[in-house]
Amino acid sequence: MKFLRDVAPSNISQFAVLGIPVVIDNTRPDIRTPDVIARLERTLSLIQTYVPHHFRHLRRDFSYIVVKRFACRGAYFHEQRACLVELTFTVNPEFSDAEVAATILHEAMHARLDALGFPLEMEDRARQERFCRRAEIEFGMLVP
């Protein structure tokens, strides 16, 4: 968890959600960490229920999921094999559980491609994004 070194330890909490390690860097006093955990449990449960074949891979795809403030909704940090889900996006009620789950699933596909040795160079990015979007679309067609 090298990229978290610059954060004050009092902001960081570690949990396991459905067997997946989660690190929450909650720098926002208006966001309750239990609400973040509850949302992650709901979203991971959706993946587990509607695309169980993808859920089974999540523990291999990611070393952990990190929830913290960031400039986008989700990202995959290949050096740490970590999935980032942005803190305010995670708890914002304007976004459904399925939208948060789709973000996690999208980043899991990036992790899977990385594990298979696909390069992260820009000339291959469009093809990789299409692969990730297909997983999101599959999920979106199955989840209510």
MIZAGU-322198 format. One record per atom (N, C-alpha, C): residue number from 1; residue in one letter; atom name; x, y, z. Coordinates in nm, 4 decimals. Example, Ala and Ser with C-alpha at 12.3 -4.5 7.8 and 13.67 -1.06 7.14 Angstrom:
2
n, res, atom, c1, c2, c3
1, a, N, 1.3190, -0.5690, 0.7800
1, a, CA, 1.2300, -0.4500, 0.7800
1, a, C, 1.3200, -0.3300, 0.7800
2, s, N, 1.2850, -0.2250, 0.7080
2, s, CA, 1.3670, -0.1060, 0.7140
2, s, C, 1.2900, 0.0030, 0.7870
//
This chain:
144
n, res, atom, c1, c2, c3
1, m, N, 0.0837, -0.1178, 0.0000
1, m, CA, 0.0000, 0.0000, 0.0000
1, m, C, 0.0880, 0.1239, 0.0000
2, k, N, 0.1865, 0.1215, -0.0865
2, k, CA, 0.2864, 0.2272, -0.0915
2, k, C, 0.2271, 0.3657, -0.1148
3, f, N, 0.1256, 0.3750, -0.2005
3, f, CA, 0.0734, 0.5066, -0.2359
3, f, C, -0.0056, 0.5697, -0.1215
4, l, N, -0.0304, 0.4977, -0.0140
4, l, CA, -0.1024, 0.5536, 0.1004
4, l, C, -0.0081, 0.6086, 0.2067
5, r, N, 0.1221, 0.5969, 0.1858
5, r, CA, 0.2189, 0.6392, 0.2868
5, r, C, 0.2072, 0.7851, 0.3268
6, d, N, 0.1676, 0.8704, 0.2334
6, d, CA, 0.1643, 1.0136, 0.2619
6, d, C, 0.0377, 1.0564, 0.3363
7, v, N, -0.0492, 0.9644, 0.3696
7, v, CA, -0.1752, 0.9958, 0.4357
7, v, C, -0.1602, 0.9695, 0.5857
8, a, N, -0.2169, 1.0575, 0.6644
8, a, CA, -0.2113, 1.0397, 0.8101
8, a, C, -0.2818, 0.9100, 0.8488
9, p, N, -0.2184, 0.8240, 0.9274
9, p, CA, -0.2761, 0.6947, 0.9632
9, p, C, -0.4122, 0.7033, 1.0319
10, s, N, -0.4442, 0.8131, 1.0967
10, s, CA, -0.5733, 0.8236, 1.1647
10, s, C, -0.6908, 0.8236, 1.0680
11, n, N, -0.6658, 0.8550, 0.9427
11, n, CA, -0.7722, 0.8549, 0.8419
11, n, C, -0.7977, 0.7162, 0.7848
12, i, N, -0.7063, 0.6236, 0.8047
12, i, CA, -0.7100, 0.4959, 0.7352
12, i, C, -0.7658, 0.3863, 0.8245
13, s, N, -0.8612, 0.3120, 0.7672
13, s, CA, -0.9192, 0.1954, 0.8338
13, s, C, -0.9096, 0.0775, 0.7385
14, q, N, -0.8887, -0.0407, 0.7929
14, q, CA, -0.8819, -0.1620, 0.7113
14, q, C, -0.9925, -0.2573, 0.7513
15, f, N, -1.0534, -0.3194, 0.6500
15, f, CA, -1.1645, -0.4113, 0.6699
15, f, C, -1.1537, -0.5238, 0.5690
16, a, N, -1.2398, -0.6215, 0.5823
16, a, CA, -1.2616, -0.7217, 0.4779
16, a, C, -1.4102, -0.7172, 0.4477
17, v, N, -1.4431, -0.7062, 0.3209
17, v, CA, -1.5828, -0.7029, 0.2786
17, v, C, -1.6025, -0.8199, 0.1829
18, l, N, -1.6852, -0.9140, 0.2251
18, l, CA, -1.7083, -1.0380, 0.1503
18, l, C, -1.5766, -1.1059, 0.1140
19, g, N, -1.4830, -1.1027, 0.2066
19, g, CA, -1.3549, -1.1692, 0.1883
19, g, C, -1.2514, -1.0904, 0.1108
20, i, N, -1.2836, -0.9684, 0.0724
20, i, CA, -1.1911, -0.8851, -0.0043
20, i, C, -1.1356, -0.7763, 0.0873
21, p, N, -1.0032, -0.7651, 0.0984
21, p, CA, -0.9454, -0.6600, 0.1826
21, p, C, -0.9824, -0.5209, 0.1293
22, v, N, -1.0176, -0.4327, 0.2213
22, v, CA, -1.0576, -0.2962, 0.1862
22, v, C, -0.9830, -0.1989, 0.2774
23, v, N, -0.9280, -0.0953, 0.2159
23, v, CA, -0.8637, 0.0135, 0.2895
23, v, C, -0.9463, 0.1387, 0.2635
24, i, N, -0.9916, 0.2034, 0.3695
24, i, CA, -1.0705, 0.3257, 0.3549
24, i, C, -0.9904, 0.4406, 0.4123
25, d, N, -0.9649, 0.5384, 0.3276
25, d, CA, -0.8970, 0.6612, 0.3687
25, d, C, -1.0043, 0.7698, 0.3713
26, n, N, -1.0692, 0.7838, 0.4847
26, n, CA, -1.1814, 0.8766, 0.4963
26, n, C, -1.1326, 1.0098, 0.5541
27, t, N, -1.1099, 1.1042, 0.4649
27, t, CA, -1.0653, 1.2373, 0.5039
27, t, C, -1.1821, 1.3348, 0.5180
28, r, N, -1.3029, 1.2843, 0.5023
28, r, CA, -1.4213, 1.3698, 0.5060
28, r, C, -1.5005, 1.3455, 0.6336
29, p, N, -1.5100, 1.4453, 0.7221
29, p, CA, -1.5855, 1.4272, 0.8466
29, p, C, -1.7359, 1.4097, 0.8232
30, d, N, -1.7864, 1.4498, 0.7061
30, d, CA, -1.9284, 1.4357, 0.6771
30, d, C, -1.9637, 1.2979, 0.6192
31, i, N, -1.8649, 1.2112, 0.5987
31, i, CA, -1.8894, 1.0773, 0.5462
31, i, C, -1.8573, 0.9764, 0.6562
32, r, N, -1.9552, 0.8927, 0.6842
32, r, CA, -1.9365, 0.7902, 0.7873
32, r, C, -1.8744, 0.6650, 0.7247
33, t, N, -1.7655, 0.6190, 0.7821
33, t, CA, -1.6986, 0.4992, 0.7318
33, t, C, -1.7929, 0.3785, 0.7288
34, p, N, -1.8809, 0.3579, 0.8295
34, p, CA, -1.9753, 0.2459, 0.8196
34, p, C, -2.0667, 0.2534, 0.6963
35, d, N, -2.0979, 0.3762, 0.6507
35, d, CA, -2.1779, 0.3904, 0.5286
35, d, C, -2.0994, 0.3449, 0.4060
36, v, N, -1.9701, 0.3712, 0.4054
36, v, CA, -1.8837, 0.3266, 0.2953
36, v, C, -1.8806, 0.1738, 0.2921
37, i, N, -1.8621, 0.1133, 0.4071
37, i, CA, -1.8562, -0.0325, 0.4159
37, i, C, -1.9891, -0.0944, 0.3719
38, a, N, -2.0994, -0.0371, 0.4173
38, a, CA, -2.2312, -0.0891, 0.3800
38, a, C, -2.2516, -0.0822, 0.2290
39, r, N, -2.2094, 0.0281, 0.1679
39, r, CA, -2.2243, 0.0410, 0.0221
39, r, C, -2.1376, -0.0616, -0.0493
40, l, N, -2.0152, -0.0786, -0.0034
40, l, CA, -1.9272, -0.1780, -0.0663
40, l, C, -1.9849, -0.3185, -0.0531
41, e, N, -2.0417, -0.3476, 0.0617
41, e, CA, -2.1012, -0.4808, 0.0800
41, e, C, -2.2176, -0.5012, -0.0170
42, r, N, -2.3004, -0.4001, -0.0346
42, r, CA, -2.4130, -0.4113, -0.1295
42, r, C, -2.3628, -0.4259, -0.2724
43, t, N, -2.2627, -0.3459, -0.3090
43, t, CA, -2.2161, -0.3490, -0.4474
43, t, C, -2.1433, -0.4795, -0.4789
44, l, N, -2.0596, -0.5260, -0.3872
44, l, CA, -1.9906, -0.6527, -0.4101
44, l, C, -2.0903, -0.7685, -0.4114
45, s, N, -2.1965, -0.7579, -0.3311
45, s, CA, -2.3010, -0.8606, -0.3324
45, s, C, -2.3720, -0.8661, -0.4674
46, l, N, -2.3917, -0.7501, -0.5289
46, l, CA, -2.4518, -0.7486, -0.6632
46, l, C, -2.3630, -0.8229, -0.7630
47, i, N, -2.2338, -0.7969, -0.7577
47, i, CA, -2.1412, -0.8667, -0.8477
47, i, C, -2.1462, -1.0164, -0.8191
48, q, N, -2.1443, -1.0526, -0.6915
48, q, CA, -2.1462, -1.1934, -0.6518
48, q, C, -2.2738, -1.2627, -0.7007
49, t, N, -2.3857, -1.1930, -0.6949
49, t, CA, -2.5146, -1.2513, -0.7334
49, t, C, -2.5333, -1.2591, -0.8839
50, y, N, -2.5015, -1.1517, -0.9561
50, y, CA, -2.5374, -1.1436, -1.0975
50, y, C, -2.4263, -1.1830, -1.1936
51, v, N, -2.3025, -1.1737, -1.1514
51, v, CA, -2.1907, -1.2208, -1.2350
51, v, C, -2.0918, -1.2949, -1.1435
52, p, N, -2.1364, -1.4084, -1.0896
52, p, CA, -2.0526, -1.4795, -0.9918
52, p, C, -1.9168, -1.5218, -1.0483
53, h, N, -1.9102, -1.5455, -1.1783
53, h, CA, -1.7816, -1.5817, -1.2383
53, h, C, -1.6815, -1.4676, -1.2256
54, h, N, -1.7269, -1.3437, -1.2331
54, h, CA, -1.6366, -1.2296, -1.2123
54, h, C, -1.6034, -1.2127, -1.0640
55, f, N, -1.7025, -1.2338, -0.9783
55, f, CA, -1.6771, -1.2183, -0.8350
55, f, C, -1.5700, -1.3157, -0.7867
56, r, N, -1.5758, -1.4402, -0.8365
56, r, CA, -1.4764, -1.5406, -0.7948
56, r, C, -1.3343, -1.4965, -0.8261
57, h, N, -1.3178, -1.4138, -0.9281
57, h, CA, -1.1850, -1.3666, -0.9669
57, h, C, -1.1378, -1.2453, -0.8865
58, l, N, -1.2278, -1.1752, -0.8198
58, l, CA, -1.1915, -1.0477, -0.7567
58, l, C, -1.0749, -1.0608, -0.6583
59, r, N, -1.0732, -1.1666, -0.5800
59, r, CA, -0.9638, -1.1817, -0.4828
59, r, C, -0.8294, -1.2020, -0.5519
60, r, N, -0.8321, -1.2618, -0.6704
60, r, CA, -0.7090, -1.2753, -0.7485
60, r, C, -0.6780, -1.1479, -0.8255
61, d, N, -0.7821, -1.0790, -0.8693
61, d, CA, -0.7632, -0.9573, -0.9483
61, d, C, -0.7005, -0.8459, -0.8655
62, f, N, -0.7458, -0.8307, -0.7405
62, f, CA, -0.7016, -0.7206, -0.6551
62, f, C, -0.6325, -0.7727, -0.5303
63, s, N, -0.5276, -0.7025, -0.4886
63, s, CA, -0.4735, -0.7266, -0.3549
63, s, C, -0.5689, -0.6666, -0.2526
64, y, N, -0.6285, -0.5543, -0.2908
64, y, CA, -0.7248, -0.4884, -0.2033
64, y, C, -0.7998, -0.3826, -0.2814
65, i, N, -0.9080, -0.3349, -0.2219
65, i, CA, -0.9833, -0.2207, -0.2744
65, i, C, -0.9543, -0.1041, -0.1815
66, v, N, -0.9247, 0.0110, -0.2380
66, v, CA, -0.9022, 0.1309, -0.1577
66, v, C, -1.0116, 0.2316, -0.1919
67, v, N, -1.0665, 0.2925, -0.0892
67, v, CA, -1.1677, 0.3966, -0.1063
67, v, C, -1.1066, 0.5238, -0.0499
68, k, N, -1.0907, 0.6230, -0.1370
68, k, CA, -1.0326, 0.7509, -0.0943
68, k, C, -1.0710, 0.8580, -0.1946
69, r, N, -1.0471, 0.9839, -0.1584
69, r, CA, -1.0714, 1.0956, -0.2507
69, r, C, -0.9747, 1.0825, -0.3669
70, f, N, -1.0262, 1.1054, -0.4868
70, f, CA, -0.9439, 1.0924, -0.6066
70, f, C, -1.0120, 1.1707, -0.7186
71, a, N, -0.9414, 1.1910, -0.8270
71, a, CA, -0.9917, 1.2746, -0.9363
71, a, C, -1.0843, 1.2010, -1.0326
72, c, N, -1.1134, 1.0734, -1.0082
72, c, CA, -1.2070, 0.9998, -1.0937
72, c, C, -1.2804, 0.8966, -1.0087
73, r, N, -1.3846, 0.8361, -1.0653
73, r, CA, -1.4678, 0.7413, -0.9902
73, r, C, -1.3938, 0.6140, -0.9526
74, g, N, -1.3095, 0.5673, -1.0416
74, g, CA, -1.2403, 0.4416, -1.0177
74, g, C, -1.1092, 0.4374, -1.0939
75, a, N, -1.0180, 0.3539, -1.0455
75, a, CA, -0.8884, 0.3374, -1.1114
75, a, C, -0.8295, 0.2041, -1.0682
76, y, N, -0.7364, 0.1570, -1.1477
76, y, CA, -0.6617, 0.0366, -1.1131
76, y, C, -0.5153, 0.0754, -1.1025
77, f, N, -0.4554, 0.0491, -0.9867
77, f, CA, -0.3134, 0.0762, -0.9643
77, f, C, -0.2385, -0.0556, -0.9801
78, h, N, -0.1764, -0.0742, -1.0968
78, h, CA, -0.1178, -0.2051, -1.1265
78, h, C, 0.0000, -0.2404, -1.0365
79, e, N, 0.0773, -0.1423, -0.9917
79, e, CA, 0.1921, -0.1743, -0.9069
79, e, C, 0.1484, -0.2358, -0.7735
80, q, N, 0.0352, -0.1909, -0.7217
80, q, CA, -0.0167, -0.2438, -0.5956
80, q, C, -0.1248, -0.3497, -0.6161
81, r, N, -0.1672, -0.3676, -0.7428
81, r, CA, -0.2811, -0.4539, -0.7757
81, r, C, -0.4036, -0.4114, -0.6941
82, a, N, -0.4261, -0.2807, -0.6880
82, a, CA, -0.5331, -0.2247, -0.6058
82, a, C, -0.6387, -0.1573, -0.6923
83, c, N, -0.7631, -0.1751, -0.6517
83, c, CA, -0.8760, -0.1071, -0.7147
83, c, C, -0.9105, 0.0133, -0.6294
84, l, N, -0.9170, 0.1283, -0.6922
84, l, CA, -0.9596, 0.2484, -0.6217
84, l, C, -1.1050, 0.2766, -0.6572
85, v, N, -1.1842, 0.3079, -0.5556
85, v, CA, -1.3192, 0.3598, -0.5756
85, v, C, -1.3233, 0.4916, -0.4992
86, e, N, -1.3624, 0.5966, -0.5674
86, e, CA, -1.3579, 0.7301, -0.5087
86, e, C, -1.4574, 0.7404, -0.3924
87, l, N, -1.4135, 0.8017, -0.2847
87, l, CA, -1.4877, 0.8091, -0.1587
87, l, C, -1.6263, 0.8720, -0.1749
88, t, N, -1.6342, 0.9923, -0.2317
88, t, CA, -1.7642, 1.0603, -0.2397
88, t, C, -1.8573, 0.9917, -0.3392
89, f, N, -1.8020, 0.9336, -0.4445
89, f, CA, -1.8814, 0.8556, -0.5406
89, f, C, -1.9420, 0.7340, -0.4706
90, t, N, -1.8634, 0.6707, -0.3851
90, t, CA, -1.9080, 0.5485, -0.3177
90, t, C, -2.0333, 0.5725, -0.2344
91, v, N, -2.0408, 0.6847, -0.1656
91, v, CA, -2.1546, 0.7069, -0.0747
91, v, C, -2.2625, 0.7996, -0.1311
92, n, N, -2.2408, 0.8558, -0.2477
92, n, CA, -2.3380, 0.9484, -0.3051
92, n, C, -2.4666, 0.8742, -0.3432
93, p, N, -2.5806, 0.9080, -0.2814
93, p, CA, -2.7050, 0.8365, -0.3105
93, p, C, -2.7594, 0.8621, -0.4513
94, e, N, -2.7042, 0.9602, -0.5216
94, e, CA, -2.7472, 0.9838, -0.6596
94, e, C, -2.6972, 0.8741, -0.7542
95, f, N, -2.5989, 0.7970, -0.7089
95, f, CA, -2.5479, 0.6848, -0.7879
95, f, C, -2.5994, 0.5556, -0.7262
96, s, N, -2.6446, 0.4663, -0.8098
96, s, CA, -2.7004, 0.3399, -0.7602
96, s, C, -2.5889, 0.2443, -0.7185
97, d, N, -2.6289, 0.1436, -0.6418
97, d, CA, -2.5344, 0.0378, -0.6061
97, d, C, -2.4775, -0.0267, -0.7325
98, a, N, -2.5617, -0.0433, -0.8332
98, a, CA, -2.5172, -0.1051, -0.9584
98, a, C, -2.4102, -0.0207, -1.0284
99, e, N, -2.4212, 0.1122, -1.0214
99, e, CA, -2.3199, 0.1980, -1.0838
99, e, C, -2.1850, 0.1846, -1.0139
100, v, N, -2.1877, 0.1785, -0.8821
100, v, CA, -2.0630, 0.1609, -0.8069
100, v, C, -2.0053, 0.0227, -0.8363
101, a, N, -2.0920, -0.0786, -0.8401
101, a, CA, -2.0473, -0.2148, -0.8701
101, a, C, -1.9859, -0.2225, -1.0098
102, a, N, -2.0460, -0.1545, -1.1068
102, a, CA, -1.9936, -0.1556, -1.2432
102, a, C, -1.8550, -0.0937, -1.2483
103, t, N, -1.8299, 0.0076, -1.1677
103, t, CA, -1.6976, 0.0693, -1.1609
103, t, C, -1.5954, -0.0310, -1.1088
104, i, N, -1.6304, -0.1024, -1.0032
104, i, CA, -1.5401, -0.2036, -0.9475
104, i, C, -1.5148, -0.3132, -1.0507
105, l, N, -1.6187, -0.3562, -1.1164
105, l, CA, -1.6061, -0.4603, -1.2185
105, l, C, -1.5174, -0.4140, -1.3335
106, h, N, -1.5346, -0.2907, -1.3767
106, h, CA, -1.4521, -0.2338, -1.4837
106, h, C, -1.3034, -0.2398, -1.4449
107, e, N, -1.2736, -0.1969, -1.3236
107, e, CA, -1.1332, -0.1973, -1.2789
107, e, C, -1.0813, -0.3394, -1.2617
108, a, N, -1.1685, -0.4325, -1.2264
108, a, CA, -1.1280, -0.5732, -1.2167
108, a, C, -1.0850, -0.6273, -1.3525
109, m, N, -1.1504, -0.5807, -1.4577
109, m, CA, -1.1108, -0.6248, -1.5918
109, m, C, -0.9728, -0.5698, -1.6288
110, h, N, -0.9457, -0.4464, -1.5872
110, h, CA, -0.8103, -0.3928, -1.6083
110, h, C, -0.7081, -0.4784, -1.5327
111, a, N, -0.7419, -0.5175, -1.4115
111, a, CA, -0.6523, -0.6000, -1.3308
111, a, C, -0.6282, -0.7353, -1.3977
112, r, N, -0.7338, -0.7923, -1.4511
112, r, CA, -0.7208, -0.9226, -1.5169
112, r, C, -0.6312, -0.9130, -1.6394
113, l, N, -0.6491, -0.8090, -1.7189
113, l, CA, -0.5622, -0.7907, -1.8360
113, l, C, -0.4173, -0.7707, -1.7943
114, d, N, -0.3978, -0.6941, -1.6872
114, d, CA, -0.2632, -0.6713, -1.6353
114, d, C, -0.2000, -0.8038, -1.5920
115, a, N, -0.2756, -0.8860, -1.5216
115, a, CA, -0.2244, -1.0154, -1.4745
115, a, C, -0.1913, -1.1083, -1.5911
116, l, N, -0.2633, -1.0927, -1.7002
116, l, CA, -0.2370, -1.1751, -1.8190
116, l, C, -0.1198, -1.1229, -1.9014
117, g, N, -0.0660, -1.0078, -1.8599
117, g, CA, 0.0523, -0.9549, -1.9269
117, g, C, 0.0251, -0.8578, -2.0407
118, f, N, -0.0982, -0.8093, -2.0515
118, f, CA, -0.1278, -0.7118, -2.1556
118, f, C, -0.0606, -0.5791, -2.1202
119, p, N, 0.0024, -0.5156, -2.2172
119, p, CA, 0.0719, -0.3896, -2.1884
119, p, C, -0.0274, -0.2773, -2.1610
120, l, N, 0.0165, -0.1806, -2.0821
120, l, CA, -0.0685, -0.0666, -2.0485
120, l, C, -0.0441, 0.0526, -2.1411
121, e, N, 0.0297, 0.0314, -2.2488
121, e, CA, 0.0594, 0.1418, -2.3401
121, e, C, -0.0673, 0.1967, -2.4042
122, m, N, -0.0601, 0.3207, -2.4437
122, m, CA, -0.1778, 0.3903, -2.4960
122, m, C, -0.2311, 0.3315, -2.6259
123, e, N, -0.1467, 0.2750, -2.7121
123, e, CA, -0.1976, 0.2242, -2.8398
123, e, C, -0.2912, 0.1053, -2.8202
124, d, N, -0.2856, 0.0406, -2.7062
124, d, CA, -0.3724, -0.0727, -2.6785
124, d, C, -0.4896, -0.0348, -2.5874
125, r, N, -0.4940, 0.0899, -2.5415
125, r, CA, -0.5940, 0.1316, -2.4436
125, r, C, -0.7379, 0.1183, -2.4923
126, a, N, -0.7641, 0.1549, -2.6171
126, a, CA, -0.9019, 0.1486, -2.6676
126, a, C, -0.9532, 0.0050, -2.6650
127, r, N, -0.8700, -0.0883, -2.7056
127, r, CA, -0.9088, -0.2293, -2.7033
127, r, C, -0.9336, -0.2764, -2.5592
128, q, N, -0.8482, -0.2353, -2.4675
128, q, CA, -0.8662, -0.2731, -2.3274
128, q, C, -0.9938, -0.2127, -2.2696
129, e, N, -1.0207, -0.0873, -2.3021
129, e, CA, -1.1431, -0.0236, -2.2526
129, e, C, -1.2675, -0.0942, -2.3050
130, r, N, -1.2645, -0.1394, -2.4301
130, r, CA, -1.3788, -0.2136, -2.4852
130, r, C, -1.3999, -0.3442, -2.4092
131, f, N, -1.2917, -0.4117, -2.3743
131, f, CA, -1.2993, -0.5346, -2.2955
131, f, C, -1.3656, -0.5067, -2.1606
132, c, N, -1.3225, -0.4000, -2.0956
132, c, CA, -1.3776, -0.3628, -1.9640
132, c, C, -1.5248, -0.3237, -1.9753
133, r, N, -1.5581, -0.2491, -2.0787
133, r, CA, -1.6972, -0.2060, -2.0984
133, r, C, -1.7889, -0.3251, -2.1252
134, r, N, -1.7386, -0.4268, -2.1967
134, r, CA, -1.8207, -0.5463, -2.2211
134, r, C, -1.8617, -0.6122, -2.0893
135, a, N, -1.7704, -0.6174, -1.9938
135, a, CA, -1.8037, -0.6749, -1.8626
135, a, C, -1.9096, -0.5895, -1.7929
136, e, N, -1.8970, -0.4577, -1.8031
136, e, CA, -1.9977, -0.3683, -1.7440
136, e, C, -2.1336, -0.3886, -1.8093
137, i, N, -2.1348, -0.4014, -1.9416
137, i, CA, -2.2605, -0.4197, -2.0147
137, i, C, -2.3249, -0.5532, -1.9780
138, e, N, -2.2440, -0.6574, -1.9707
138, e, CA, -2.2961, -0.7882, -1.9285
138, e, C, -2.3632, -0.7765, -1.7919
139, f, N, -2.2944, -0.7121, -1.6990
139, f, CA, -2.3475, -0.6917, -1.5642
139, f, C, -2.4758, -0.6077, -1.5687
140, g, N, -2.4728, -0.4983, -1.6442
140, g, CA, -2.5872, -0.4082, -1.6531
140, g, C, -2.7122, -0.4750, -1.7095
141, m, N, -2.6927, -0.5717, -1.7975
141, m, CA, -2.8078, -0.6429, -1.8559
141, m, C, -2.8673, -0.7450, -1.7589
142, l, N, -2.7911, -0.7828, -1.6574
142, l, CA, -2.8386, -0.8840, -1.5636
142, l, C, -2.8940, -0.8269, -1.4336
143, v, N, -2.8381, -0.7143, -1.3892
143, v, CA, -2.8776, -0.6561, -1.2606
143, v, C, -3.0083, -0.5772, -1.2775
144, p, N, -3.1008, -0.5884, -1.1791
144, p, CA, -3.2266, -0.5131, -1.1929
144, p, C, -3.2046, -0.3620, -1.1808
//
